[in-house]
Amino acid sequence: MDNDIILKIATYDLFNDTLQSLDIEENQIYILDTFKYKFGQKNQRRRGNKSNNSEKYDIKKALDITKNYQTISERNFSDSKLDIYTRLINYSQISQHPKNKIDQGEAILISYICSLNQQENDNYLLTGDKRCLRALTNSEMTDILELLQGRVWCLEQLILRNIEHFGFNLIQSKIYPKRDCDTNLKLIFGYSEPASENMVKQSLNSEIRKLKRETRNLLYPYPDD
């Protein structure tokens, strides 16, 4: 699970709902070991400042939720994981296009999941980094792409899944007050007034279909094509 997803579903108060909708246990989740350090520092700085209404994320809640989660780092990678990680980092470094990049955190998560999927087939990446997914697709690293095929969930899929499991009214009541958390979801759920259930579902499905076209078979097949 990447940092972007952690921050957003925690801020929306959808963390437990998301795990339940995907039938995931907390002990099955791995996050970057840098998350607690990076955002823990930010949370400490915020305590010394006046409340800032422009702050998008509930960092304290995200830290509290993930405090006991298992973490991963490239420092203790096996040779197979390190090989995938190095290839991803090298690709990103030589890419000439600024939007065709895979950052270090995503490279760590992808390497870890691919290594696990060489042994078993039920490991997934939950990510909010669409740029990374597009860059990975453009890389044409077919062996890595095959190991991730159908194993990625994007934010819009997770939100649609929550709506399916818990109902639109509940999910809208959680997201709309925190809509500044994500620009895309702010447009989908309503910029100045709440959008209708039909409009929200149509927009989520449209975004998912678009990302599926751009990333081929990386996304988990939800909703059904």
Rosetta silent file (secondary structure, phi, psi, omega in degrees, C-alpha in Angstrom):
SEQUENCE: MDNDIILKIATYDLFNDTLQSLDIEENQIYILDTFKYKFGQKNQRRRGNKSNNSEKYDIKKALDITKNYQTISERNFSDSKLDIYTRLINYSQISQHPKNKIDQGEAILISYICSLNQQENDNYLLTGDKRCLRALTNSEMTDILELLQGRVWCLEQLILRNIEHFGFNLIQSKIYPKRDCDTNLKLIFGYSEPASENMVKQSLNSEIRKLKRETRNLLYPYPDD
SCORE:     score description
SCORE:     0.000 S_00000001
   1 L     0.000  125.637 -176.375    0.000    0.000    0.000 S_00000001
   2 L   -85.962  168.933 -175.382    1.575    3.288   -1.053 S_00000001
   3 H   -60.634  -38.742 -177.494    1.710    6.516    0.930 S_00000001
   4 H   -61.532  -45.504  178.914   -0.877    8.271   -1.212 S_00000001
   5 H   -65.292  -43.738  179.322   -3.533    5.616   -0.584 S_00000001
   6 H   -55.875  -51.535 -176.352   -2.750    5.497    3.143 S_00000001
   7 H   -63.068  -41.865 -174.125   -3.157    9.250    3.561 S_00000001
   8 H   -75.444  -46.359 -178.092   -6.307    9.555    1.493 S_00000001
   9 H   -73.404  -24.258  173.099   -8.370    6.640    2.760 S_00000001
  10 H   -69.630  -44.667  179.653   -7.329    7.509    6.331 S_00000001
  11 H   -63.660  -37.046  177.652   -8.422   11.122    5.828 S_00000001
  12 L   -76.659   -3.959 -175.130  -11.722    9.950    4.311 S_00000001
  13 L    59.264   42.449 -178.931  -12.187    7.629    7.321 S_00000001
  14 L  -119.063   13.955 -174.677  -12.405    4.705    4.910 S_00000001
  15 H   -65.041  -56.522 -179.450   -9.441    2.639    6.059 S_00000001
  16 H   -64.319  -36.544  177.644  -11.289   -0.112    7.883 S_00000001
  17 H   -61.640  -42.696 -178.970  -14.089   -0.018    5.327 S_00000001
  18 H   -64.449  -44.797  177.890  -11.595   -0.528    2.510 S_00000001
  19 H   -60.725  -42.418 -179.835   -9.930   -3.484    4.216 S_00000001
  20 H   -65.705  -41.141 -177.838  -13.325   -5.031    4.877 S_00000001
  21 H   -66.662  -27.040  179.844  -14.512   -4.490    1.290 S_00000001
  22 H   -99.006   -0.926 -178.391  -11.389   -6.241   -0.024 S_00000001
  23 L    57.999   48.980 -179.375  -11.423   -8.952    2.669 S_00000001
  24 L  -112.150  137.707  174.015   -7.927   -7.953    3.828 S_00000001
  25 L   -95.000  152.242 -178.594   -6.503   -8.418    7.312 S_00000001
  26 H   -58.980  -33.685 -178.009   -4.153   -5.853    8.828 S_00000001
  27 H   -74.348   -2.244  176.672   -1.366   -8.426    9.113 S_00000001
  28 H   -96.440   -4.035 -174.422   -1.433   -8.816    5.323 S_00000001
  29 L   -95.051  135.943  172.734   -0.563   -5.176    4.683 S_00000001
  30 E  -121.945  137.855  177.436    2.934   -3.896    3.986 S_00000001
  31 E  -128.456  167.354  178.525    3.858   -0.217    3.814 S_00000001
  32 E   -68.296  138.563 -179.399    7.084    1.675    3.182 S_00000001
  33 L   -68.397  -17.201  178.791    9.303    1.948    6.243 S_00000001
  34 H   -78.350  -13.263 -174.911    9.816    5.639    5.388 S_00000001
  35 H   -60.374  -50.759 -175.397    6.127    6.457    5.897 S_00000001
  36 H   -65.160  -37.454  179.750    6.242    6.745    9.679 S_00000001
  37 H   -70.362  -49.457 -176.309    9.463    8.752    9.631 S_00000001
  38 H   -61.655  -50.402 -175.358    8.476   11.090    6.798 S_00000001
  39 H   -87.414  -20.183  172.482    4.980   11.897    7.984 S_00000001
  40 H   -63.695  -39.913  176.624    5.784   11.575   11.666 S_00000001
  41 H   -63.025  -43.010  179.818    8.108   14.562   11.263 S_00000001
  42 H   -63.463  -38.498  179.699    5.397   16.519    9.485 S_00000001
  43 H   -66.415  -38.067  177.771    2.940   15.732   12.256 S_00000001
  44 H   -63.751  -40.794  179.575    5.413   16.935   14.893 S_00000001
  45 H   -65.371  -36.553 -178.992    5.882   20.222   13.033 S_00000001
  46 H   -65.618  -32.856 -178.802    2.120   20.708   12.793 S_00000001
  47 H   -63.027  -29.279 -178.583    1.760   20.385   16.579 S_00000001
  48 L   -87.959   -2.896 -178.494    3.914   23.467   17.014 S_00000001
  49 L  -113.999  163.368  174.014    1.930   25.557   14.548 S_00000001
  50 L   -68.354  155.507  179.985   -1.555   26.952   14.507 S_00000001
  51 L   -57.901  133.645 -178.861   -4.185   24.860   12.775 S_00000001
  52 L  -113.194  112.283 -176.360   -3.947   25.252    9.022 S_00000001
  53 L   -67.375  -14.479 -179.690   -7.229   24.812    7.203 S_00000001
  54 L   -85.107   -7.787  178.768   -5.371   24.166    3.956 S_00000001
  55 L   -63.768  123.603 -172.809   -3.843   20.940    5.319 S_00000001
  56 L   -83.428  -32.802 -169.283   -5.293   18.205    3.143 S_00000001
  57 L  -112.048  148.614  172.427   -4.520   15.063    5.087 S_00000001
  58 L   -89.808   83.054 -174.437   -5.254   13.738    8.550 S_00000001
  59 H   -65.201  -39.799 -179.790   -1.659   12.673    9.153 S_00000001
  60 H   -59.746  -44.745  179.047   -2.187   11.794   12.801 S_00000001
  61 H   -62.412  -42.839  179.756   -4.982    9.380   11.941 S_00000001
  62 H   -62.295  -40.954  178.693   -2.866    7.784    9.202 S_00000001
  63 H   -67.300  -41.398  179.413    0.041    7.340   11.602 S_00000001
  64 H   -62.898  -42.159 -178.054   -2.186    5.885   14.318 S_00000001
  65 H   -65.265  -41.391 -171.140   -3.737    3.376   11.914 S_00000001
  66 H   -96.638    6.753 -171.772   -0.428    2.182   10.466 S_00000001
  67 L   -60.207  -27.946 -178.590    1.715    2.236   13.627 S_00000001
  68 L  -108.986   11.291 -177.992    1.850   -1.571   13.860 S_00000001
  69 L   -74.979  150.548  175.965    1.907   -2.378   10.148 S_00000001
  70 E   -69.827  143.340 -177.406    4.734   -4.383    8.628 S_00000001
  71 E  -120.299  157.801  178.514    7.208   -2.280    6.683 S_00000001
  72 E  -132.320  152.847  179.817    9.503   -2.894    3.734 S_00000001
  73 L  -151.252  153.371  177.712   12.693   -1.267    2.495 S_00000001
  74 H   -69.243  -14.979 -176.303   15.188   -1.888   -0.281 S_00000001
  75 H   -66.029  -27.968  179.687   17.901   -2.239    2.379 S_00000001
  76 H  -115.214   29.710  178.417   16.908   -5.819    3.201 S_00000001
  77 L   -72.772  145.179  169.636   15.935   -6.945   -0.296 S_00000001
  78 L   -74.639  173.032 -178.322   16.937  -10.341   -1.601 S_00000001
  79 H   -59.933  -39.973 -177.758   18.821  -10.492   -4.912 S_00000001
  80 H   -66.911  -41.988  177.584   15.636  -11.040   -6.926 S_00000001
  81 H   -66.235  -41.616 -177.501   13.861   -8.063   -5.356 S_00000001
  82 H   -65.056  -35.495  178.668   16.964   -5.893   -5.674 S_00000001
  83 H   -62.977  -46.671  178.758   17.280   -6.743   -9.367 S_00000001
  84 H   -63.787  -43.871 -179.673   13.719   -5.584  -10.107 S_00000001
  85 H   -59.417  -45.907 -178.607   14.191   -2.486   -7.951 S_00000001
  86 H   -63.523  -41.360  178.785   17.427   -1.525   -9.717 S_00000001
  87 H   -62.581  -41.674 -179.748   15.859   -1.931  -13.157 S_00000001
  88 H   -66.309  -43.720  179.510   12.920    0.287  -12.212 S_00000001
  89 H   -65.057  -43.867  179.073   15.156    3.005  -10.742 S_00000001
  90 H   -61.999  -41.816  178.474   17.505    2.909  -13.737 S_00000001
  91 H   -60.243  -44.324 -179.118   14.590    3.175  -16.144 S_00000001
  92 H   -64.515  -36.976 -177.952   13.255    6.200  -14.312 S_00000001
  93 H   -70.158  -34.110 -177.921   16.673    7.873  -14.285 S_00000001
  94 H   -89.903  -11.543  179.585   17.261    7.523  -18.024 S_00000001
  95 L   -65.652  133.868 -177.347   13.718    8.486  -19.020 S_00000001
  96 L   -86.293  -19.499 -176.290   13.685   11.873  -20.716 S_00000001
  97 L   -92.325  127.582 -177.322   10.033   12.665  -20.037 S_00000001
  98 L   -62.968  -23.651  179.302    9.274   14.143  -16.590 S_00000001
  99 L   -89.314   -4.801 -178.081    5.934   12.329  -16.428 S_00000001
 100 L  -102.755   59.672 -173.737    7.504    8.987  -17.267 S_00000001
 101 L  -125.856  147.394  172.817    8.958    8.396  -13.812 S_00000001
 102 L  -120.456  113.139 -176.170    8.757    5.702  -11.127 S_00000001
 103 L   -76.138  169.124 -173.051    9.720    7.086   -7.741 S_00000001
 104 H   -59.991  -42.920 -178.862   11.746    5.157   -5.197 S_00000001
 105 H   -61.778  -45.387  178.950    8.819    4.265   -2.960 S_00000001
 106 H   -65.568  -37.062  178.510    6.739    2.825   -5.783 S_00000001
 107 H   -61.994  -39.465  178.006    9.791    0.931   -7.075 S_00000001
 108 H   -63.303  -48.334 -178.755   10.218   -0.680   -3.643 S_00000001
 109 H   -63.380  -43.929 -179.695    6.557   -1.727   -3.473 S_00000001
 110 H   -63.019  -44.263 -179.647    6.510   -3.051   -7.037 S_00000001
 111 H   -60.659  -42.802 -178.866    9.719   -5.037   -6.491 S_00000001
 112 H   -64.935  -45.822 -177.974    8.363   -6.598   -3.317 S_00000001
 113 H   -67.676  -41.625  179.294    5.021   -7.579   -4.852 S_00000001
 114 H   -61.965  -41.286  178.861    6.591   -8.967   -8.023 S_00000001
 115 H   -62.392  -42.409  178.019    8.952  -11.120   -5.981 S_00000001
 116 H   -65.527  -38.956 -177.345    6.051  -12.499   -3.940 S_00000001
 117 H   -73.424  -11.260  171.214    3.996  -13.130   -7.064 S_00000001
 118 L   -72.493  -19.564 -178.222    6.788  -15.273   -8.461 S_00000001
 119 L  -106.164  -35.251 -179.838    5.924  -17.670   -5.631 S_00000001
 120 L  -147.906  168.379 -168.761    2.166  -17.121   -5.197 S_00000001
 121 L  -121.530   34.540 -178.353   -0.557  -15.142   -6.944 S_00000001
 122 L  -131.591   40.158  178.633   -2.544  -13.237   -4.366 S_00000001
 123 L  -116.286  135.216 -171.426   -0.491  -10.109   -3.676 S_00000001
 124 L  -129.464  152.257  174.310   -1.740   -6.689   -4.726 S_00000001
 125 E  -106.021  122.899  173.648   -0.531   -3.108   -5.007 S_00000001
 126 E  -103.698  113.766 -172.759   -2.881   -0.377   -3.778 S_00000001
 127 E  -140.219  147.069  173.441   -1.613    2.872   -5.263 S_00000001
 128 L  -104.262    3.854 -175.107   -2.687    6.406   -5.987 S_00000001
 129 L   -93.365   88.295 -179.595    0.284    7.036   -8.284 S_00000001
 130 H   -70.306  -32.722  177.765   -1.145    6.902  -11.809 S_00000001
 131 H   -59.315  -41.866  178.377    1.990    8.435  -13.270 S_00000001
 132 H   -60.967  -44.565 -178.385    3.956    5.458  -11.979 S_00000001
 133 H   -64.341  -39.091  177.827    1.529    2.975  -13.560 S_00000001
 134 H   -66.861  -42.902  179.375    1.723    4.739  -16.922 S_00000001
 135 H   -63.254  -42.098  179.042    5.523    4.857  -16.740 S_00000001
 136 H   -61.413  -41.831  177.679    5.692    1.179  -15.844 S_00000001
 137 H   -62.863  -42.342  179.987    3.496    0.338  -18.828 S_00000001
 138 H   -67.345  -22.766 -176.735    5.703    2.444  -21.112 S_00000001
 139 H   -66.932  -25.128 -178.115    8.813    0.670  -19.832 S_00000001
 140 L    58.431   29.294  172.786    7.829   -2.526  -21.665 S_00000001
 141 L   -80.701   84.664 -168.171    9.469   -4.619  -18.948 S_00000001
 142 H   -60.216  -35.326 -179.349    7.256   -7.549  -19.838 S_00000001
 143 H   -65.851  -39.859  178.231    8.389   -9.842  -17.018 S_00000001
 144 H   -70.366  -43.383 -179.381    7.519   -7.222  -14.373 S_00000001
 145 H   -61.288  -38.872 -179.888    4.273   -6.284  -16.100 S_00000001
 146 H   -65.364  -38.310 -179.656    3.198   -9.929  -16.218 S_00000001
 147 H   -70.221  -21.340  179.945    3.782  -10.347  -12.480 S_00000001
 148 H  -101.621   -3.797 -174.985    1.592   -7.293  -11.798 S_00000001
 149 L   -57.381  121.868  179.666   -1.119   -8.088  -14.324 S_00000001
 150 L    70.153   15.968 -174.751   -4.508   -7.644  -12.682 S_00000001
 151 L  -115.694   17.153 -177.703   -2.810   -7.016   -9.312 S_00000001
 152 E  -120.717  133.272  173.245   -3.187   -3.248   -8.975 S_00000001
 153 E  -113.123  128.983  174.985   -5.999   -1.281   -7.334 S_00000001
 154 E   -97.309  170.379 -176.036   -6.250    2.470   -7.948 S_00000001
 155 H   -59.260  -44.326 -177.874   -8.012    4.984   -5.677 S_00000001
 156 H   -62.869  -36.001  176.077  -11.132    5.244   -7.839 S_00000001
 157 H   -64.485  -42.384 -179.680  -11.591    1.471   -7.774 S_00000001
 158 H   -63.699  -40.463  179.356  -11.329    1.438   -3.989 S_00000001
 159 H   -66.329  -42.886  178.671  -13.918    4.193   -3.655 S_00000001
 160 H   -63.842  -38.647  178.211  -16.317    2.426   -6.030 S_00000001
 161 H   -62.819  -41.730  177.922  -15.825   -0.810   -4.102 S_00000001
 162 H   -63.080  -40.942  178.180  -16.687    0.985   -0.862 S_00000001
 163 H   -61.455  -42.288  179.995  -19.843    2.401   -2.426 S_00000001
 164 H   -62.547  -39.390 -174.745  -20.855   -1.091   -3.543 S_00000001
 165 H   -84.143  -36.059 -170.725  -20.327   -2.560   -0.077 S_00000001
 166 H  -118.465   -2.781  177.118  -21.522    0.217    2.209 S_00000001
 167 L    93.667  146.385 -175.375  -23.839    2.343    0.113 S_00000001
 168 H   -64.028  -44.042 -173.895  -23.412    5.670   -1.638 S_00000001
 169 H   -59.760  -42.167  179.626  -24.836    7.889    1.095 S_00000001
 170 H   -65.016  -46.748 -177.104  -22.359    6.704    3.732 S_00000001
 171 H   -67.479  -40.529  177.673  -19.333    7.020    1.451 S_00000001
 172 H   -62.377  -39.463 -178.878  -20.382   10.420    0.141 S_00000001
 173 H   -64.824  -24.163  178.609  -20.865   11.665    3.718 S_00000001
 174 H   -88.156  -37.628 -174.517  -17.245   10.721    4.450 S_00000001
 175 H   -82.706  -43.323 -171.783  -15.617   11.968    1.249 S_00000001
 176 H   -58.082  -44.486  178.698  -17.454   15.219    0.490 S_00000001
 177 H   -65.184  -20.620 -179.001  -16.365   17.116    3.657 S_00000001
 178 H  -112.191   26.337 -171.067  -12.764   16.050    2.930 S_00000001
 179 H   -64.191  -20.623  178.264  -12.966   16.518   -0.840 S_00000001
 180 H   -69.987   -9.097 -178.883   -9.868   18.752   -0.971 S_00000001
 181 H   -63.512  -31.983 -178.269   -7.842   15.629   -0.188 S_00000001
 182 L  -143.847  124.107 -175.748   -7.830   14.580   -3.856 S_00000001
 183 H   -60.437  -43.289 -177.766   -8.398   16.858   -6.855 S_00000001
 184 H   -65.994  -45.373  179.268   -9.961   14.183   -9.010 S_00000001
 185 H   -69.032  -26.970  175.935  -12.390   12.967   -6.350 S_00000001
 186 H   -62.902  -41.255  177.939  -13.269   16.586   -5.578 S_00000001
 187 H   -69.632  -38.538 -176.986  -14.501   16.961   -9.144 S_00000001
 188 H   -69.729  -45.009 -176.061  -16.268   13.599   -9.077 S_00000001
 189 H   -86.585   -6.055  175.802  -18.111   14.069   -5.775 S_00000001
 190 L   118.122  121.772 -177.165  -18.931   17.704   -6.413 S_00000001
 191 L   -74.706  -52.796 -177.498  -16.852   20.866   -6.334 S_00000001
 192 L  -111.841  -17.531  175.246  -19.336   23.293   -4.767 S_00000001
 193 L  -149.611  151.775 -174.979  -22.272   20.980   -4.068 S_00000001
 194 L   -60.126  137.482  176.058  -22.605   17.187   -3.758 S_00000001
 195 L   -81.799  159.249 -179.798  -22.969   15.252   -6.994 S_00000001
 196 L   -73.849  160.609  178.595  -25.699   12.668   -7.477 S_00000001
 197 H   -57.611  -43.743 -178.445  -25.064    8.963   -6.982 S_00000001
 198 H   -62.082  -43.398 -179.208  -25.501    8.313  -10.693 S_00000001
 199 H   -66.586  -41.227 -179.911  -23.017   11.020  -11.659 S_00000001
 200 H   -63.018  -47.624 -179.054  -20.436    9.863   -9.128 S_00000001
 201 H   -63.681  -40.842  177.932  -20.604    6.245  -10.260 S_00000001
 202 H   -61.386  -44.188 -177.677  -20.422    7.234  -13.923 S_00000001
 203 H   -68.148  -41.211  177.358  -17.393    9.426  -13.302 S_00000001
 204 H   -62.056  -45.829  178.682  -15.573    6.797  -11.226 S_00000001
 205 H   -61.976  -38.482  179.191  -16.191    4.171  -13.886 S_00000001
 206 H   -63.894  -43.282  178.804  -14.993    6.556  -16.584 S_00000001
 207 H   -64.840  -39.311  179.657  -11.735    7.249  -14.736 S_00000001
 208 H   -66.207  -44.653  178.894  -11.149    3.541  -14.172 S_00000001
 209 H   -60.975  -40.840  179.341  -11.768    2.700  -17.837 S_00000001
 210 H   -62.045  -45.849 -179.375   -9.374    5.448  -18.906 S_00000001
 211 H   -67.413  -34.019  176.704   -6.610    4.173  -16.633 S_00000001
 212 H   -63.000  -41.258  177.743   -7.191    0.616  -17.811 S_00000001
 213 H   -63.493  -38.938 -176.060   -6.670    1.748  -21.411 S_00000001
 214 H   -76.470  -25.610 -174.958   -3.484    3.576  -20.457 S_00000001
 215 H  -117.065   12.291  177.372   -2.021    0.752  -18.367 S_00000001
 216 L    58.937 -115.043 -172.208   -3.296   -2.261  -20.297 S_00000001
 217 L  -105.625   19.942 -177.473   -3.860   -5.171  -17.924 S_00000001
 218 L   -69.754  -40.655 -175.325   -2.315   -3.847  -14.715 S_00000001
 219 E   -69.625  144.591  172.010   -5.550   -2.949  -12.923 S_00000001
 220 L   -60.185  139.839 -175.278   -7.555   -5.548  -11.088 S_00000001
 221 L   -72.925   65.147  175.725  -10.633   -6.385  -13.222 S_00000001
 222 L  -137.840  134.073   -8.369  -13.054   -4.360  -11.123 S_00000001
 223 L   -67.995  169.460 -178.146  -15.632   -3.363  -11.973 S_00000001
 224 L   -59.210  137.610  178.727  -16.174   -6.067  -14.573 S_00000001
 225 L   -67.221    0.000    0.000  -15.419   -4.880  -18.097 S_00000001
